[in-house]
Amino acid sequence: MKERHPLLREAILFLSRIMRGRNLQMSGDGRYQPEELRPFLGYDNWAAWLIIAEWFWMLALAQVGIMPKQDAKLLTSERLFRLLSIITTSKQDLEERKTKHDILALLNLMRKYLPKALHKWLHFCATSYDIINTAYALQIAMTYEMVFWPKLCAVDKIWRERIMEHSHTLQTGRTHLQTALPVTIGFWLAQLHSRFADCARNGMFCSWQVPGKFSGAVGTYASQKAFMNSREAETVLMKMLGLPPARILWSHLSTQIKY
């Protein structure tokens, strides 16, 4: 598992405990809505991923010394959990009717519950897709790590037990669709298990490769250079979240330029 800021997992676990009264319908066929995925992919919790991205950006600003220490002291876990418990995507949608912009709507809601000293640091030097792309990447990585990986590990344990149980149970070997020298059921299962284990590990690896980004609207870090004289905060943020930063070669991810 990747090393991430300890508050991140706490925030996501907290989110999974406040499901009551929320629209946690996921996209796709309504008959296939696994309960384990609803806190991660349910509709009303999309706003939470955006909030987390905004919050950890402020933590990164504090860590690199852009945010004064007296303001950084206001970044308590209790305040983050309050935002996660109150703000939903449905409420963001209602606010968006006024702002005509999804992230401006979210920022308006967050400012209602944050001290005024933090208002100027919220979304500081950021553009909408800094938040959105980072939230998507984090959602993918944490959903795989916290939902899929534990289930795969449980299946892996059962599979290994069956391999050992049948390590001496003989069965017919096959070659070119013909009966051949005998093998064991454990040997046969082990071959299938090898493919399963490779797929599970590759899935984890792929989930780690989806990049976050905090490089501004056109990917040049212009606002950060102008107001912070540094690009260090993006590196700090991505380390906290356990995400790779988008490379400039991935222009559709590192910028908002569309082709």
N, C-alpha and C positions, 0 to 999 in steps of 0.2 A: 504494500500500500504506500501511496505517496505521503510524504510529510506535509501536512497542512496546518494552518492556524487552528489551535484546539477549539476556538469559539465557533468555527465553521460547522463542525459536526454537531456541536451542542445546539446550534440554531436550527439545523435541519431536523434533529431529533425532536426539538421543541415543536417545530412545525407539524410533525406527524401526530402530535397529541392534541391539536386544536382543529379537528376536522368537522366538529359538529356545527351545523348551520351554514356550511359552505357548499357551493356548487363545485363538486370535485369530479364532474363528468370529464372524461378524457376524449380526445378525438377518436374517430373510428366507430365501429359497430358497438352499440350500447350493450350488447350481450357479452362483450369481452372487456370487462373492466376490473382487472385484478385489484383487490383491496390494497395489496402491498405497494402498488404503483400510484394510488390515488393521491397520497401526500406529495409525491414528487411531480406528477404529471397532470393532476387535477386542475381544472380551469381556474378556480379562484386562488390557487397557490402560485400561479405564474408571477403575480406581483411580488411574491416573497423572494423569488430568485433575483428580481430587479433590485429589491430593497437590499438584499445581501451584497450584491455587486456595488451598490452605492455606498453602503456602510463600510465595506472593506477598503474601498478607495479612500475614504476619510481616514481609516486606520493607517493606510499607506502614507498619506500626506503627513500624518502625525509622526510616523516612524522616520521619515526622511527629513523631518524638521521644518517642513513648510507650515504646518499648523502649529500655533503656539501651544505650550504645554498646558496652560490654563484651559484652553478649549479642548485639548485632547483628553483631559480628565473627564469631560462630559460624555465621552464615548463608552458608556457602560453597557454591559450585556443586558441589563434590565431594560434599557431604552430600546435596544435592538429587538428584544423579545416583545416589547409592547407594540412596536411597529408591525412585527410579524403577526401579532394576534389581532390587530385592529384593521389593517389595510388588506383588502382583497382585490382581485382583478375586477370583480363586479363594481366595487366602489370606485376603482380607477376608471372604469368605463363611464360611470355617471359624471365624474369630474371632467373627463375628456370631452363631454358635450359642451362644457364651458371653454376649455382651453383649445379644443380642436387639435390636440397633440397628446399622444399617450404618455410620454416621459414627463412633459410639463405637468400633466395631471397627477402623475405619481409624486413628483417633487412638491406640488401643492399640498398633497395629503401628508407627506412626511413632515413638512415644516409645521403642520398643525400640532405635532406631538414632539417636536424637538426644541430645545432651548434656542433662543435667537442667536446666540454666539455661534451655533453650528450652521445656521442658515447659509452663510456665505461660503462655507466649505462643502456643502452638499452640491455634488455635480461640478465641483471646481475644475475648470479647464477640460471638462468632458464634453463629448457629443453623444447624441442618443445611442448610436450604435457601439460606442465604447461600452455602454451599460448592457445593451441588448445582446450583442455577440458574446460578451463575457458571461452573461447570465445563461445563455443557451449552452455554452461550453461547460459551465459548472453543473448545470442540470444533467447533461449527458454523463459526465464523469461521476458525479455523486450517485446518480440513479443506478449505474452499473455497479459501482463499488458497494453501495449500501443495500441494494435489493438483489441484483442478479448474482453477484459474486458469492454471497453467503449461501444462496440456493445451489449454485454450482459446486461449492465446497461440500455441501451436504450430500449431493449426488455422488461426488468424487469419493467420499468416505464409504458410501454403500457399495460403490463399484469395486473399490479396493478390497473390501471385505469379501465380496463374492469371488474375486480373483483368487484370494488366499484360500477360501473355502473349497474351491474346485481346482486347486493347483495340481492335484493328483487324480482328478476324475478324467478318465480317458474318453476320447471321442474320435471319430473317424477324421483323418486328414483328407483334404481334397486338393487335387491339382488337375487343371484342364478338365474340370467337371468329372473327374474320376476318383475313385477311392484310392487313397495313398497311405503313407505311413501314419500311424496314430499320433495325435497331439492331445493336449488336455483342454478341458473347457476353460480352465484358468488362463492358458496360453491364448486361446481364441478371444476371451474377454479382454485380455491385456492389450491385444492389438486394437480392438475397438476403443478401449479406454485411452490409449495413446492419442487417437484422433480427437476424442472428446477433450482431453486435457490441453491439447494444442489449441483447439478452438476457444476454450475458456480463457487461456492466457492471452491469445491474440485479441480476444474481445476486450480484455482489460487494457492491453497495450493500445488498441485503437481508441478507446475512450479517453486515454491520456493525451492523444495526439490532437484532439480538437482544440484549437487555440482560442484564448481570450485576446482582447485587444484594448489598449488605451492609448491610441496614437492620433486621435483627432479625426475630424471629418474627412480629410484627404490623406491621412496616414503620415503626415510630416512632423507631428508633435509640435506644430507651430505655436499653439497656445501655451504649452508647457515650457517651451523655450522662452517665450515672451514674459510669462508671469512667474516661472519657477526657475528658469535658467538651468534646467535639468530634465533628464528623461528617466531618472532613477526610480521614480514612484511606480511606473508600470512594472519594472522588474520586481520590486518589493511586493506589489499587489499579486502578481501572478505566482510568486513563491508562496504567499499566504494561501492562495486558492488551489495551489497544486496544478496550475495550467501552464502550457507553453504560450509565450507571446506570439502573435501572428507575425510571420515574416512579410517583408514588403513584396516578396514574390507572389504571395497570396493576396493580390490587390483587392479582390472582392471581400476579403475578411479584414485586412488591415486598414481599409478605407471604406467610405460610403460611395465610392465611384461604382456605377453600374454599367454593365456592357449589354 
